[in-house]
């Protein structure tokens, strides 16, 4: 598989974070959304200013997965009040795990997931949770395989389209 490493994103790597964020989100969701909705979402949610703001939040962490020095995926986790929904001090939210499509099937998503588990265990947290789009059967299967169970749903707006995310959690 090559040399796979995890590195915390540095403050001077926001532009690189922006590039992989837009590319992986587009690869994952462009097939099931209109071009207009995708463009609107990418332009609003992955601006350099928005990513810098998220990056500067001490309760959020970004990590790159690098294979032989090349960024192939990334992970964003949130703690405490920085979580998007539950805001539970006993939990960690996996907000984003994305891998470039050309590297799917190489266990990179599992590698990033395992790192999130490791972070939660280090912080002595009780559970991990996340939201996953109900149409993203590949991701849902991945999380179920890793022990997650569904516990709720919420509405997610992509462009002008209301979509449903399934909320899933794993007790540690």
Chimera marker file (.cmm) of the C-alpha trace (Angstrom):
<marker_set name="trace">
<marker id="1" x="0.000" y="0.000" z="0.000" r="1" g="1" b="0" radius="0.5"/>
<marker id="2" x="2.912" y="2.360" z="0.380" r="1" g="1" b="0" radius="0.5"/>
<marker id="3" x="3.889" y="4.431" z="3.354" r="1" g="1" b="0" radius="0.5"/>
<marker id="4" x="0.672" y="5.786" z="4.922" r="1" g="1" b="0" radius="0.5"/>
<marker id="5" x="1.038" y="8.479" z="7.572" r="1" g="1" b="0" radius="0.5"/>
<marker id="6" x="-1.235" y="10.780" z="9.530" r="1" g="1" b="0" radius="0.5"/>
<marker id="7" x="-0.201" y="14.399" z="10.061" r="1" g="1" b="0" radius="0.5"/>
<marker id="8" x="-2.072" y="17.211" z="11.719" r="1" g="1" b="0" radius="0.5"/>
<marker id="9" x="-2.790" y="19.921" z="9.160" r="1" g="1" b="0" radius="0.5"/>
<marker id="10" x="-0.448" y="22.900" z="9.653" r="1" g="1" b="0" radius="0.5"/>
<marker id="11" x="-1.657" y="26.506" z="9.525" r="1" g="1" b="0" radius="0.5"/>
<marker id="12" x="0.181" y="27.095" z="6.234" r="1" g="1" b="0" radius="0.5"/>
<marker id="13" x="-1.639" y="24.125" z="4.613" r="1" g="1" b="0" radius="0.5"/>
<marker id="14" x="-5.152" y="25.640" z="4.554" r="1" g="1" b="0" radius="0.5"/>
<marker id="15" x="-5.047" y="26.047" z="0.764" r="1" g="1" b="0" radius="0.5"/>
<marker id="16" x="-4.148" y="22.349" z="0.383" r="1" g="1" b="0" radius="0.5"/>
<marker id="17" x="-6.955" y="21.472" z="2.825" r="1" g="1" b="0" radius="0.5"/>
<marker id="18" x="-9.338" y="23.561" z="0.726" r="1" g="1" b="0" radius="0.5"/>
<marker id="19" x="-8.296" y="21.760" z="-2.478" r="1" g="1" b="0" radius="0.5"/>
<marker id="20" x="-8.757" y="18.248" z="-1.101" r="1" g="1" b="0" radius="0.5"/>
<marker id="21" x="-11.995" y="19.254" z="0.680" r="1" g="1" b="0" radius="0.5"/>
<marker id="22" x="-13.576" y="20.521" z="-2.530" r="1" g="1" b="0" radius="0.5"/>
<marker id="23" x="-12.270" y="17.657" z="-4.669" r="1" g="1" b="0" radius="0.5"/>
<marker id="24" x="-13.333" y="14.828" z="-2.361" r="1" g="1" b="0" radius="0.5"/>
<marker id="25" x="-16.729" y="16.373" z="-1.613" r="1" g="1" b="0" radius="0.5"/>
<marker id="26" x="-17.353" y="16.831" z="-5.336" r="1" g="1" b="0" radius="0.5"/>
<marker id="27" x="-16.237" y="13.251" z="-6.096" r="1" g="1" b="0" radius="0.5"/>
<marker id="28" x="-18.507" y="11.890" z="-3.366" r="1" g="1" b="0" radius="0.5"/>
<marker id="29" x="-21.686" y="13.863" z="-4.027" r="1" g="1" b="0" radius="0.5"/>
<marker id="30" x="-21.702" y="15.321" z="-7.561" r="1" g="1" b="0" radius="0.5"/>
<marker id="31" x="-23.443" y="12.255" z="-9.000" r="1" g="1" b="0" radius="0.5"/>
<marker id="32" x="-26.504" y="12.750" z="-6.809" r="1" g="1" b="0" radius="0.5"/>
<marker id="33" x="-26.793" y="16.549" z="-6.833" r="1" g="1" b="0" radius="0.5"/>
<marker id="34" x="-27.329" y="19.253" z="-9.418" r="1" g="1" b="0" radius="0.5"/>
<marker id="35" x="-24.307" y="21.131" z="-10.675" r="1" g="1" b="0" radius="0.5"/>
<marker id="36" x="-25.793" y="24.365" z="-9.306" r="1" g="1" b="0" radius="0.5"/>
<marker id="37" x="-26.310" y="22.942" z="-5.817" r="1" g="1" b="0" radius="0.5"/>
<marker id="38" x="-22.784" y="21.502" z="-5.786" r="1" g="1" b="0" radius="0.5"/>
<marker id="39" x="-21.239" y="24.790" z="-6.920" r="1" g="1" b="0" radius="0.5"/>
<marker id="40" x="-23.182" y="26.773" z="-4.301" r="1" g="1" b="0" radius="0.5"/>
<marker id="41" x="-22.269" y="24.370" z="-1.496" r="1" g="1" b="0" radius="0.5"/>
<marker id="42" x="-18.573" y="24.204" z="-2.409" r="1" g="1" b="0" radius="0.5"/>
<marker id="43" x="-18.308" y="27.992" z="-2.752" r="1" g="1" b="0" radius="0.5"/>
<marker id="44" x="-20.013" y="28.630" z="0.596" r="1" g="1" b="0" radius="0.5"/>
<marker id="45" x="-18.578" y="25.841" z="2.744" r="1" g="1" b="0" radius="0.5"/>
<marker id="46" x="-14.981" y="25.481" z="1.606" r="1" g="1" b="0" radius="0.5"/>
<marker id="47" x="-13.797" y="29.079" z="1.370" r="1" g="1" b="0" radius="0.5"/>
<marker id="48" x="-10.325" y="29.750" z="2.664" r="1" g="1" b="0" radius="0.5"/>
<marker id="49" x="-11.809" y="32.068" z="5.338" r="1" g="1" b="0" radius="0.5"/>
<marker id="50" x="-14.299" y="29.421" z="6.542" r="1" g="1" b="0" radius="0.5"/>
<marker id="51" x="-11.608" y="26.726" z="6.692" r="1" g="1" b="0" radius="0.5"/>
<marker id="52" x="-9.262" y="29.090" z="8.569" r="1" g="1" b="0" radius="0.5"/>
<marker id="53" x="-12.034" y="29.777" z="11.067" r="1" g="1" b="0" radius="0.5"/>
<marker id="54" x="-12.713" y="26.039" z="11.542" r="1" g="1" b="0" radius="0.5"/>
<marker id="55" x="-8.968" y="25.389" z="11.783" r="1" g="1" b="0" radius="0.5"/>
<marker id="56" x="-8.499" y="28.016" z="14.496" r="1" g="1" b="0" radius="0.5"/>
<marker id="57" x="-11.158" y="26.377" z="16.709" r="1" g="1" b="0" radius="0.5"/>
<marker id="58" x="-9.220" y="24.638" z="19.478" r="1" g="1" b="0" radius="0.5"/>
<marker id="59" x="-11.946" y="21.965" z="19.755" r="1" g="1" b="0" radius="0.5"/>
<marker id="60" x="-11.633" y="20.952" z="16.096" r="1" g="1" b="0" radius="0.5"/>
<marker id="61" x="-8.718" y="19.101" z="14.514" r="1" g="1" b="0" radius="0.5"/>
<marker id="62" x="-7.827" y="18.384" z="10.893" r="1" g="1" b="0" radius="0.5"/>
<marker id="63" x="-5.504" y="15.567" z="9.810" r="1" g="1" b="0" radius="0.5"/>
<marker id="64" x="-4.126" y="14.636" z="6.413" r="1" g="1" b="0" radius="0.5"/>
<marker id="65" x="-3.595" y="11.037" z="5.373" r="1" g="1" b="0" radius="0.5"/>
<marker id="66" x="-0.443" y="10.997" z="3.264" r="1" g="1" b="0" radius="0.5"/>
<marker id="67" x="0.764" y="8.154" z="1.109" r="1" g="1" b="0" radius="0.5"/>
<marker id="68" x="4.423" y="8.493" z="0.209" r="1" g="1" b="0" radius="0.5"/>
<marker id="69" x="4.184" y="12.196" z="1.057" r="1" g="1" b="0" radius="0.5"/>
<marker id="70" x="1.092" y="12.909" z="-1.073" r="1" g="1" b="0" radius="0.5"/>
<marker id="71" x="-2.188" y="13.959" z="0.576" r="1" g="1" b="0" radius="0.5"/>
<marker id="72" x="-4.771" y="11.279" z="-0.299" r="1" g="1" b="0" radius="0.5"/>
<marker id="73" x="-7.473" y="12.004" z="2.285" r="1" g="1" b="0" radius="0.5"/>
<marker id="74" x="-8.340" y="13.922" z="5.421" r="1" g="1" b="0" radius="0.5"/>
<marker id="75" x="-10.147" y="13.730" z="8.720" r="1" g="1" b="0" radius="0.5"/>
<marker id="76" x="-11.919" y="16.450" z="10.715" r="1" g="1" b="0" radius="0.5"/>
<marker id="77" x="-12.991" y="15.765" z="14.295" r="1" g="1" b="0" radius="0.5"/>
<marker id="78" x="-14.802" y="17.995" z="16.789" r="1" g="1" b="0" radius="0.5"/>
<marker id="79" x="-14.915" y="17.943" z="20.574" r="1" g="1" b="0" radius="0.5"/>
<marker id="80" x="-17.213" y="19.553" z="23.146" r="1" g="1" b="0" radius="0.5"/>
<marker id="81" x="-19.116" y="22.643" z="22.053" r="1" g="1" b="0" radius="0.5"/>
<marker id="82" x="-17.560" y="22.565" z="18.573" r="1" g="1" b="0" radius="0.5"/>
<marker id="83" x="-19.600" y="19.496" z="17.646" r="1" g="1" b="0" radius="0.5"/>
<marker id="84" x="-22.257" y="20.254" z="15.060" r="1" g="1" b="0" radius="0.5"/>
<marker id="85" x="-25.194" y="18.657" z="16.910" r="1" g="1" b="0" radius="0.5"/>
<marker id="86" x="-24.789" y="16.879" z="20.224" r="1" g="1" b="0" radius="0.5"/>
<marker id="87" x="-22.179" y="19.127" z="21.872" r="1" g="1" b="0" radius="0.5"/>
<marker id="88" x="-21.571" y="16.423" z="24.489" r="1" g="1" b="0" radius="0.5"/>
<marker id="89" x="-18.315" y="16.635" z="26.448" r="1" g="1" b="0" radius="0.5"/>
<marker id="90" x="-18.274" y="12.810" z="26.556" r="1" g="1" b="0" radius="0.5"/>
<marker id="91" x="-18.155" y="12.418" z="22.778" r="1" g="1" b="0" radius="0.5"/>
<marker id="92" x="-16.108" y="13.047" z="19.660" r="1" g="1" b="0" radius="0.5"/>
<marker id="93" x="-17.756" y="13.914" z="16.350" r="1" g="1" b="0" radius="0.5"/>
<marker id="94" x="-16.235" y="12.697" z="13.118" r="1" g="1" b="0" radius="0.5"/>
<marker id="95" x="-17.378" y="15.567" z="10.903" r="1" g="1" b="0" radius="0.5"/>
<marker id="96" x="-15.447" y="14.572" z="7.797" r="1" g="1" b="0" radius="0.5"/>
<marker id="97" x="-13.569" y="11.538" z="6.530" r="1" g="1" b="0" radius="0.5"/>
<marker id="98" x="-12.826" y="11.894" z="2.840" r="1" g="1" b="0" radius="0.5"/>
<marker id="99" x="-10.463" y="9.986" z="0.582" r="1" g="1" b="0" radius="0.5"/>
<marker id="100" x="-9.648" y="10.814" z="-3.037" r="1" g="1" b="0" radius="0.5"/>
<marker id="101" x="-11.601" y="8.400" z="-5.247" r="1" g="1" b="0" radius="0.5"/>
<marker id="102" x="-8.469" y="7.055" z="-6.933" r="1" g="1" b="0" radius="0.5"/>
<marker id="103" x="-7.352" y="5.788" z="-3.505" r="1" g="1" b="0" radius="0.5"/>
<marker id="104" x="-10.633" y="4.110" z="-2.507" r="1" g="1" b="0" radius="0.5"/>
<marker id="105" x="-10.210" y="0.464" z="-1.521" r="1" g="1" b="0" radius="0.5"/>
<marker id="106" x="-6.728" y="1.034" z="-0.081" r="1" g="1" b="0" radius="0.5"/>
<marker id="107" x="-7.845" y="1.106" z="3.584" r="1" g="1" b="0" radius="0.5"/>
<marker id="108" x="-7.225" y="4.869" z="3.905" r="1" g="1" b="0" radius="0.5"/>
<marker id="109" x="-10.731" y="5.552" z="5.231" r="1" g="1" b="0" radius="0.5"/>
<marker id="110" x="-10.201" y="2.798" z="7.801" r="1" g="1" b="0" radius="0.5"/>
<marker id="111" x="-6.821" y="4.331" z="8.707" r="1" g="1" b="0" radius="0.5"/>
<marker id="112" x="-8.430" y="7.757" z="9.289" r="1" g="1" b="0" radius="0.5"/>
<marker id="113" x="-11.314" y="6.177" z="11.202" r="1" g="1" b="0" radius="0.5"/>
<marker id="114" x="-8.882" y="4.276" z="13.436" r="1" g="1" b="0" radius="0.5"/>
<marker id="115" x="-7.090" y="7.557" z="14.189" r="1" g="1" b="0" radius="0.5"/>
<marker id="116" x="-10.389" y="9.138" z="15.282" r="1" g="1" b="0" radius="0.5"/>
<marker id="117" x="-11.010" y="6.182" z="17.620" r="1" g="1" b="0" radius="0.5"/>
<marker id="118" x="-7.487" y="6.578" z="18.984" r="1" g="1" b="0" radius="0.5"/>
<marker id="119" x="-8.096" y="10.290" z="19.704" r="1" g="1" b="0" radius="0.5"/>
<marker id="120" x="-11.366" y="9.513" z="21.507" r="1" g="1" b="0" radius="0.5"/>
<marker id="121" x="-9.727" y="6.792" z="23.611" r="1" g="1" b="0" radius="0.5"/>
<marker id="122" x="-6.831" y="9.118" z="24.516" r="1" g="1" b="0" radius="0.5"/>
<marker id="123" x="-9.363" y="11.689" z="25.728" r="1" g="1" b="0" radius="0.5"/>
<marker id="124" x="-11.258" y="8.980" z="27.658" r="1" g="1" b="0" radius="0.5"/>
<marker id="125" x="-14.509" y="9.739" z="25.816" r="1" g="1" b="0" radius="0.5"/>
<marker id="126" x="-17.576" y="7.505" z="25.950" r="1" g="1" b="0" radius="0.5"/>
<marker id="127" x="-18.651" y="7.483" z="22.320" r="1" g="1" b="0" radius="0.5"/>
<marker id="128" x="-18.052" y="8.703" z="18.778" r="1" g="1" b="0" radius="0.5"/>
<marker id="129" x="-20.827" y="9.951" z="16.518" r="1" g="1" b="0" radius="0.5"/>
<marker id="130" x="-21.269" y="11.248" z="12.992" r="1" g="1" b="0" radius="0.5"/>
<marker id="131" x="-23.810" y="12.144" z="10.349" r="1" g="1" b="0" radius="0.5"/>
<marker id="132" x="-23.850" y="10.377" z="6.991" r="1" g="1" b="0" radius="0.5"/>
<marker id="133" x="-26.067" y="11.103" z="4.013" r="1" g="1" b="0" radius="0.5"/>
<marker id="134" x="-28.812" y="8.462" z="3.781" r="1" g="1" b="0" radius="0.5"/>
<marker id="135" x="-28.005" y="7.836" z="0.090" r="1" g="1" b="0" radius="0.5"/>
<marker id="136" x="-24.324" y="7.191" z="0.859" r="1" g="1" b="0" radius="0.5"/>
<marker id="137" x="-24.715" y="3.424" z="1.224" r="1" g="1" b="0" radius="0.5"/>
<marker id="138" x="-20.960" y="2.859" z="0.885" r="1" g="1" b="0" radius="0.5"/>
<marker id="139" x="-20.227" y="5.035" z="3.943" r="1" g="1" b="0" radius="0.5"/>
<marker id="140" x="-23.152" y="3.623" z="5.950" r="1" g="1" b="0" radius="0.5"/>
<marker id="141" x="-21.919" y="0.080" z="5.316" r="1" g="1" b="0" radius="0.5"/>
<marker id="142" x="-18.394" y="1.129" z="6.358" r="1" g="1" b="0" radius="0.5"/>
<marker id="143" x="-19.611" y="2.606" z="9.649" r="1" g="1" b="0" radius="0.5"/>
<marker id="144" x="-21.894" y="-0.352" z="10.412" r="1" g="1" b="0" radius="0.5"/>
<marker id="145" x="-18.966" y="-2.703" z="9.772" r="1" g="1" b="0" radius="0.5"/>
<marker id="146" x="-17.059" y="-0.662" z="12.357" r="1" g="1" b="0" radius="0.5"/>
<marker id="147" x="-19.783" y="-1.051" z="14.995" r="1" g="1" b="0" radius="0.5"/>
<marker id="148" x="-21.820" y="2.135" z="14.561" r="1" g="1" b="0" radius="0.5"/>
<marker id="149" x="-25.584" y="2.106" z="15.083" r="1" g="1" b="0" radius="0.5"/>
<marker id="150" x="-28.186" y="4.589" z="13.854" r="1" g="1" b="0" radius="0.5"/>
<marker id="151" x="-29.732" y="6.771" z="16.550" r="1" g="1" b="0" radius="0.5"/>
<marker id="152" x="-31.364" y="9.756" z="14.823" r="1" g="1" b="0" radius="0.5"/>
<marker id="153" x="-31.664" y="11.784" z="11.613" r="1" g="1" b="0" radius="0.5"/>
<marker id="154" x="-31.314" y="15.431" z="10.688" r="1" g="1" b="0" radius="0.5"/>
<marker id="155" x="-31.807" y="17.642" z="7.657" r="1" g="1" b="0" radius="0.5"/>
<marker id="156" x="-28.744" y="18.765" z="5.739" r="1" g="1" b="0" radius="0.5"/>
<marker id="157" x="-28.980" y="21.537" z="3.129" r="1" g="1" b="0" radius="0.5"/>
<marker id="158" x="-26.846" y="21.160" z="0.017" r="1" g="1" b="0" radius="0.5"/>
<marker id="159" x="-27.319" y="24.198" z="-2.197" r="1" g="1" b="0" radius="0.5"/>
<marker id="160" x="-31.110" y="24.477" z="-2.427" r="1" g="1" b="0" radius="0.5"/>
<marker id="161" x="-31.727" y="20.773" z="-1.740" r="1" g="1" b="0" radius="0.5"/>
<marker id="162" x="-32.910" y="19.451" z="1.643" r="1" g="1" b="0" radius="0.5"/>
<marker id="163" x="-31.338" y="16.066" z="2.315" r="1" g="1" b="0" radius="0.5"/>
<marker id="164" x="-31.390" y="13.662" z="5.231" r="1" g="1" b="0" radius="0.5"/>
<marker id="165" x="-28.348" y="12.601" z="7.218" r="1" g="1" b="0" radius="0.5"/>
<marker id="166" x="-28.475" y="9.519" z="9.376" r="1" g="1" b="0" radius="0.5"/>
<marker id="167" x="-26.810" y="10.083" z="12.746" r="1" g="1" b="0" radius="0.5"/>
<marker id="168" x="-24.787" y="7.096" z="13.914" r="1" g="1" b="0" radius="0.5"/>
<marker id="169" x="-22.766" y="6.400" z="17.025" r="1" g="1" b="0" radius="0.5"/>
<marker id="170" x="-20.270" y="3.971" z="18.425" r="1" g="1" b="0" radius="0.5"/>
<marker id="171" x="-19.947" y="3.418" z="22.164" r="1" g="1" b="0" radius="0.5"/>
<marker id="172" x="-16.333" y="2.990" z="23.196" r="1" g="1" b="0" radius="0.5"/>
<link id1="1" id2="2" r="1" g="1" b="0" radius="0.2"/>
<link id1="2" id2="3" r="1" g="1" b="0" radius="0.2"/>
<link id1="3" id2="4" r="1" g="1" b="0" radius="0.2"/>
<link id1="4" id2="5" r="1" g="1" b="0" radius="0.2"/>
<link id1="5" id2="6" r="1" g="1" b="0" radius="0.2"/>
<link id1="6" id2="7" r="1" g="1" b="0" radius="0.2"/>
<link id1="7" id2="8" r="1" g="1" b="0" radius="0.2"/>
<link id1="8" id2="9" r="1" g="1" b="0" radius="0.2"/>
<link id1="9" id2="10" r="1" g="1" b="0" radius="0.2"/>
<link id1="10" id2="11" r="1" g="1" b="0" radius="0.2"/>
<link id1="11" id2="12" r="1" g="1" b="0" radius="0.2"/>
<link id1="12" id2="13" r="1" g="1" b="0" radius="0.2"/>
<link id1="13" id2="14" r="1" g="1" b="0" radius="0.2"/>
<link id1="14" id2="15" r="1" g="1" b="0" radius="0.2"/>
<link id1="15" id2="16" r="1" g="1" b="0" radius="0.2"/>
<link id1="16" id2="17" r="1" g="1" b="0" radius="0.2"/>
<link id1="17" id2="18" r="1" g="1" b="0" radius="0.2"/>
<link id1="18" id2="19" r="1" g="1" b="0" radius="0.2"/>
<link id1="19" id2="20" r="1" g="1" b="0" radius="0.2"/>
<link id1="20" id2="21" r="1" g="1" b="0" radius="0.2"/>
<link id1="21" id2="22" r="1" g="1" b="0" radius="0.2"/>
<link id1="22" id2="23" r="1" g="1" b="0" radius="0.2"/>
<link id1="23" id2="24" r="1" g="1" b="0" radius="0.2"/>
<link id1="24" id2="25" r="1" g="1" b="0" radius="0.2"/>
<link id1="25" id2="26" r="1" g="1" b="0" radius="0.2"/>
<link id1="26" id2="27" r="1" g="1" b="0" radius="0.2"/>
<link id1="27" id2="28" r="1" g="1" b="0" radius="0.2"/>
<link id1="28" id2="29" r="1" g="1" b="0" radius="0.2"/>
<link id1="29" id2="30" r="1" g="1" b="0" radius="0.2"/>
<link id1="30" id2="31" r="1" g="1" b="0" radius="0.2"/>
<link id1="31" id2="32" r="1" g="1" b="0" radius="0.2"/>
<link id1="32" id2="33" r="1" g="1" b="0" radius="0.2"/>
<link id1="33" id2="34" r="1" g="1" b="0" radius="0.2"/>
<link id1="34" id2="35" r="1" g="1" b="0" radius="0.2"/>
<link id1="35" id2="36" r="1" g="1" b="0" radius="0.2"/>
<link id1="36" id2="37" r="1" g="1" b="0" radius="0.2"/>
<link id1="37" id2="38" r="1" g="1" b="0" radius="0.2"/>
<link id1="38" id2="39" r="1" g="1" b="0" radius="0.2"/>
<link id1="39" id2="40" r="1" g="1" b="0" radius="0.2"/>
<link id1="40" id2="41" r="1" g="1" b="0" radius="0.2"/>
<link id1="41" id2="42" r="1" g="1" b="0" radius="0.2"/>
<link id1="42" id2="43" r="1" g="1" b="0" radius="0.2"/>
<link id1="43" id2="44" r="1" g="1" b="0" radius="0.2"/>
<link id1="44" id2="45" r="1" g="1" b="0" radius="0.2"/>
<link id1="45" id2="46" r="1" g="1" b="0" radius="0.2"/>
<link id1="46" id2="47" r="1" g="1" b="0" radius="0.2"/>
<link id1="47" id2="48" r="1" g="1" b="0" radius="0.2"/>
<link id1="48" id2="49" r="1" g="1" b="0" radius="0.2"/>
<link id1="49" id2="50" r="1" g="1" b="0" radius="0.2"/>
<link id1="50" id2="51" r="1" g="1" b="0" radius="0.2"/>
<link id1="51" id2="52" r="1" g="1" b="0" radius="0.2"/>
<link id1="52" id2="53" r="1" g="1" b="0" radius="0.2"/>
<link id1="53" id2="54" r="1" g="1" b="0" radius="0.2"/>
<link id1="54" id2="55" r="1" g="1" b="0" radius="0.2"/>
<link id1="55" id2="56" r="1" g="1" b="0" radius="0.2"/>
<link id1="56" id2="57" r="1" g="1" b="0" radius="0.2"/>
<link id1="57" id2="58" r="1" g="1" b="0" radius="0.2"/>
<link id1="58" id2="59" r="1" g="1" b="0" radius="0.2"/>
<link id1="59" id2="60" r="1" g="1" b="0" radius="0.2"/>
<link id1="60" id2="61" r="1" g="1" b="0" radius="0.2"/>
<link id1="61" id2="62" r="1" g="1" b="0" radius="0.2"/>
<link id1="62" id2="63" r="1" g="1" b="0" radius="0.2"/>
<link id1="63" id2="64" r="1" g="1" b="0" radius="0.2"/>
<link id1="64" id2="65" r="1" g="1" b="0" radius="0.2"/>
<link id1="65" id2="66" r="1" g="1" b="0" radius="0.2"/>
<link id1="66" id2="67" r="1" g="1" b="0" radius="0.2"/>
<link id1="67" id2="68" r="1" g="1" b="0" radius="0.2"/>
<link id1="68" id2="69" r="1" g="1" b="0" radius="0.2"/>
<link id1="69" id2="70" r="1" g="1" b="0" radius="0.2"/>
<link id1="70" id2="71" r="1" g="1" b="0" radius="0.2"/>
<link id1="71" id2="72" r="1" g="1" b="0" radius="0.2"/>
<link id1="72" id2="73" r="1" g="1" b="0" radius="0.2"/>
<link id1="73" id2="74" r="1" g="1" b="0" radius="0.2"/>
<link id1="74" id2="75" r="1" g="1" b="0" radius="0.2"/>
<link id1="75" id2="76" r="1" g="1" b="0" radius="0.2"/>
<link id1="76" id2="77" r="1" g="1" b="0" radius="0.2"/>
<link id1="77" id2="78" r="1" g="1" b="0" radius="0.2"/>
<link id1="78" id2="79" r="1" g="1" b="0" radius="0.2"/>
<link id1="79" id2="80" r="1" g="1" b="0" radius="0.2"/>
<link id1="80" id2="81" r="1" g="1" b="0" radius="0.2"/>
<link id1="81" id2="82" r="1" g="1" b="0" radius="0.2"/>
<link id1="82" id2="83" r="1" g="1" b="0" radius="0.2"/>
<link id1="83" id2="84" r="1" g="1" b="0" radius="0.2"/>
<link id1="84" id2="85" r="1" g="1" b="0" radius="0.2"/>
<link id1="85" id2="86" r="1" g="1" b="0" radius="0.2"/>
<link id1="86" id2="87" r="1" g="1" b="0" radius="0.2"/>
<link id1="87" id2="88" r="1" g="1" b="0" radius="0.2"/>
<link id1="88" id2="89" r="1" g="1" b="0" radius="0.2"/>
<link id1="89" id2="90" r="1" g="1" b="0" radius="0.2"/>
<link id1="90" id2="91" r="1" g="1" b="0" radius="0.2"/>
<link id1="91" id2="92" r="1" g="1" b="0" radius="0.2"/>
<link id1="92" id2="93" r="1" g="1" b="0" radius="0.2"/>
<link id1="93" id2="94" r="1" g="1" b="0" radius="0.2"/>
<link id1="94" id2="95" r="1" g="1" b="0" radius="0.2"/>
<link id1="95" id2="96" r="1" g="1" b="0" radius="0.2"/>
<link id1="96" id2="97" r="1" g="1" b="0" radius="0.2"/>
<link id1="97" id2="98" r="1" g="1" b="0" radius="0.2"/>
<link id1="98" id2="99" r="1" g="1" b="0" radius="0.2"/>
<link id1="99" id2="100" r="1" g="1" b="0" radius="0.2"/>
<link id1="100" id2="101" r="1" g="1" b="0" radius="0.2"/>
<link id1="101" id2="102" r="1" g="1" b="0" radius="0.2"/>
<link id1="102" id2="103" r="1" g="1" b="0" radius="0.2"/>
<link id1="103" id2="104" r="1" g="1" b="0" radius="0.2"/>
<link id1="104" id2="105" r="1" g="1" b="0" radius="0.2"/>
<link id1="105" id2="106" r="1" g="1" b="0" radius="0.2"/>
<link id1="106" id2="107" r="1" g="1" b="0" radius="0.2"/>
<link id1="107" id2="108" r="1" g="1" b="0" radius="0.2"/>
<link id1="108" id2="109" r="1" g="1" b="0" radius="0.2"/>
<link id1="109" id2="110" r="1" g="1" b="0" radius="0.2"/>
<link id1="110" id2="111" r="1" g="1" b="0" radius="0.2"/>
<link id1="111" id2="112" r="1" g="1" b="0" radius="0.2"/>
<link id1="112" id2="113" r="1" g="1" b="0" radius="0.2"/>
<link id1="113" id2="114" r="1" g="1" b="0" radius="0.2"/>
<link id1="114" id2="115" r="1" g="1" b="0" radius="0.2"/>
<link id1="115" id2="116" r="1" g="1" b="0" radius="0.2"/>
<link id1="116" id2="117" r="1" g="1" b="0" radius="0.2"/>
<link id1="117" id2="118" r="1" g="1" b="0" radius="0.2"/>
<link id1="118" id2="119" r="1" g="1" b="0" radius="0.2"/>
<link id1="119" id2="120" r="1" g="1" b="0" radius="0.2"/>
<link id1="120" id2="121" r="1" g="1" b="0" radius="0.2"/>
<link id1="121" id2="122" r="1" g="1" b="0" radius="0.2"/>
<link id1="122" id2="123" r="1" g="1" b="0" radius="0.2"/>
<link id1="123" id2="124" r="1" g="1" b="0" radius="0.2"/>
<link id1="124" id2="125" r="1" g="1" b="0" radius="0.2"/>
<link id1="125" id2="126" r="1" g="1" b="0" radius="0.2"/>
<link id1="126" id2="127" r="1" g="1" b="0" radius="0.2"/>
<link id1="127" id2="128" r="1" g="1" b="0" radius="0.2"/>
<link id1="128" id2="129" r="1" g="1" b="0" radius="0.2"/>
<link id1="129" id2="130" r="1" g="1" b="0" radius="0.2"/>
<link id1="130" id2="131" r="1" g="1" b="0" radius="0.2"/>
<link id1="131" id2="132" r="1" g="1" b="0" radius="0.2"/>
<link id1="132" id2="133" r="1" g="1" b="0" radius="0.2"/>
<link id1="133" id2="134" r="1" g="1" b="0" radius="0.2"/>
<link id1="134" id2="135" r="1" g="1" b="0" radius="0.2"/>
<link id1="135" id2="136" r="1" g="1" b="0" radius="0.2"/>
<link id1="136" id2="137" r="1" g="1" b="0" radius="0.2"/>
<link id1="137" id2="138" r="1" g="1" b="0" radius="0.2"/>
<link id1="138" id2="139" r="1" g="1" b="0" radius="0.2"/>
<link id1="139" id2="140" r="1" g="1" b="0" radius="0.2"/>
<link id1="140" id2="141" r="1" g="1" b="0" radius="0.2"/>
<link id1="141" id2="142" r="1" g="1" b="0" radius="0.2"/>
<link id1="142" id2="143" r="1" g="1" b="0" radius="0.2"/>
<link id1="143" id2="144" r="1" g="1" b="0" radius="0.2"/>
<link id1="144" id2="145" r="1" g="1" b="0" radius="0.2"/>
<link id1="145" id2="146" r="1" g="1" b="0" radius="0.2"/>
<link id1="146" id2="147" r="1" g="1" b="0" radius="0.2"/>
<link id1="147" id2="148" r="1" g="1" b="0" radius="0.2"/>
<link id1="148" id2="149" r="1" g="1" b="0" radius="0.2"/>
<link id1="149" id2="150" r="1" g="1" b="0" radius="0.2"/>
<link id1="150" id2="151" r="1" g="1" b="0" radius="0.2"/>
<link id1="151" id2="152" r="1" g="1" b="0" radius="0.2"/>
<link id1="152" id2="153" r="1" g="1" b="0" radius="0.2"/>
<link id1="153" id2="154" r="1" g="1" b="0" radius="0.2"/>
<link id1="154" id2="155" r="1" g="1" b="0" radius="0.2"/>
<link id1="155" id2="156" r="1" g="1" b="0" radius="0.2"/>
<link id1="156" id2="157" r="1" g="1" b="0" radius="0.2"/>
<link id1="157" id2="158" r="1" g="1" b="0" radius="0.2"/>
<link id1="158" id2="159" r="1" g="1" b="0" radius="0.2"/>
<link id1="159" id2="160" r="1" g="1" b="0" radius="0.2"/>
<link id1="160" id2="161" r="1" g="1" b="0" radius="0.2"/>
<link id1="161" id2="162" r="1" g="1" b="0" radius="0.2"/>
<link id1="162" id2="163" r="1" g="1" b="0" radius="0.2"/>
<link id1="163" id2="164" r="1" g="1" b="0" radius="0.2"/>
<link id1="164" id2="165" r="1" g="1" b="0" radius="0.2"/>
<link id1="165" id2="166" r="1" g="1" b="0" radius="0.2"/>
<link id1="166" id2="167" r="1" g="1" b="0" radius="0.2"/>
<link id1="167" id2="168" r="1" g="1" b="0" radius="0.2"/>
<link id1="168" id2="169" r="1" g="1" b="0" radius="0.2"/>
<link id1="169" id2="170" r="1" g="1" b="0" radius="0.2"/>
<link id1="170" id2="171" r="1" g="1" b="0" radius="0.2"/>
<link id1="171" id2="172" r="1" g="1" b="0" radius="0.2"/>
</marker_set>
